[in-house]
Amino acid sequence: MIYQGSCHCKAVKFEIEAPENIEVEKCNCSICSKSGFLHLILPLSKFKLLKGKEDLTEYTFNTGIAKHTFCKICGIKPFYVPRSNPDGIDINVNCLDVAPESTKIVDFNGQVWEQNASKLAHKSKEA
């Protein structure tokens, strides 16, 4: 199924290909718990930026591998390049314009990221 998504102000718009029924991770790491990001990691081939490349800014911390992208106008992070899969894309399901038919939310312990990251990398290859 094709989903459209955007930041809050709609300056950044994107499209993804994902199943109608999805499983996402709710992470408790420092940045995810503060931003409410619900993770859907996909291969980059299933993502298309439609609008707003010039309105994105990037933030990195810790290892610098994850590339957190935010809208410069409204501050929302609709997607980013995850540390667990730097060749993929991590979509914030909260930024999809239409919700999937069903969404199963699974807790992910990002406070001990290194111990759990292989679960995310493996899952993204299956998408």
C-alpha positions in Angstrom: 0.0 0.0 0.0 1.2 3.5 -0.7 1.0 6.1 2.2 1.5 9.8 2.1 3.0 11.6 5.0 4.2 15.1 6.0 5.5 17.3 8.8 3.0 19.4 10.7 3.1 22.5 8.4 3.2 20.3 5.2 6.4 21.9 4.0 7.9 18.4 3.9 5.9 15.7 2.1 6.8 12.1 1.5 5.4 8.8 0.3 6.1 5.2 1.5 5.2 1.7 0.5 4.3 -0.4 3.4 1.7 -3.2 4.3 -1.8 -2.4 5.5 -1.1 -4.0 8.8 2.2 -2.9 10.4 4.3 -3.4 13.5 6.1 -0.4 14.9 8.5 0.2 17.7 8.0 2.7 20.6 11.5 3.4 21.8 12.4 4.7 25.3 15.8 6.3 24.4 16.4 9.9 25.2 15.3 11.4 21.8 12.4 9.1 21.0 10.8 9.3 24.4 10.8 13.1 24.2 9.5 13.3 20.6 7.0 10.5 20.6 8.4 8.9 17.5 6.8 5.6 16.4 9.3 3.7 14.3 8.6 2.0 11.0 12.0 1.1 9.4 11.9 0.5 5.7 14.4 -0.1 2.9 15.2 3.3 1.2 13.7 2.0 -2.0 10.2 2.1 -0.4 10.5 5.9 0.4 10.2 8.9 -1.8 10.6 12.5 -0.7 7.9 14.5 -2.6 8.5 18.0 -1.3 10.6 20.0 1.1 14.2 18.8 0.8 15.3 22.5 1.3 13.1 22.7 4.4 14.9 19.8 6.2 17.7 20.2 8.7 19.8 17.4 10.2 20.8 16.7 13.8 23.2 14.0 15.0 24.5 13.1 18.4 26.4 10.3 20.2 28.0 8.2 17.3 26.7 10.5 14.6 25.5 7.6 12.5 21.8 8.3 12.8 20.8 11.3 10.7 17.8 12.9 12.4 15.9 15.1 10.0 13.6 17.9 11.1 11.4 20.4 9.3 13.1 23.8 9.7 9.6 25.5 9.9 7.6 23.4 12.3 10.3 21.3 14.0 8.6 17.9 13.3 10.8 14.8 12.6 8.8 12.8 10.0 11.6 10.4 9.1 15.3 9.9 9.6 18.2 7.6 8.7 18.5 5.1 11.6 21.7 4.0 13.2 20.4 0.4 13.1 20.1 0.6 9.3 22.0 3.5 7.8 21.0 2.3 4.3 17.3 2.5 5.2 14.7 5.0 6.4 12.8 5.2 9.6 9.3 6.7 9.3 7.4 8.3 12.2 4.0 6.6 11.8 2.5 9.5 13.6 3.3 11.6 10.5 1.4 9.5 8.0 -1.7 11.3 6.6 -3.8 8.2 6.8 -3.3 5.5 9.4 -2.6 1.9 8.4 -5.5 -0.5 8.8 -3.9 -1.8 11.9 -0.8 -0.9 13.9 0.8 -3.1 16.5 3.0 -1.1 18.8 6.0 -3.0 20.4 8.1 -1.5 23.1 11.8 -1.2 22.3 14.4 -0.7 25.0 16.6 2.0 23.4 18.1 2.9 26.7 20.4 -0.2 26.1 20.4 0.3 22.4 23.6 -1.8 21.7 22.0 -4.9 23.2 18.8 -4.6 21.2 19.8 -2.9 17.9 20.2 -6.2 16.0 16.5 -6.8 16.3 15.8 -3.6 14.5 18.3 -4.2 11.7 17.0 -7.7 11.1 13.4 -6.5 11.0 14.0 -3.7 8.5 15.5 -6.2 6.0 12.2 -8.1 6.1 10.0 -5.1 5.2 
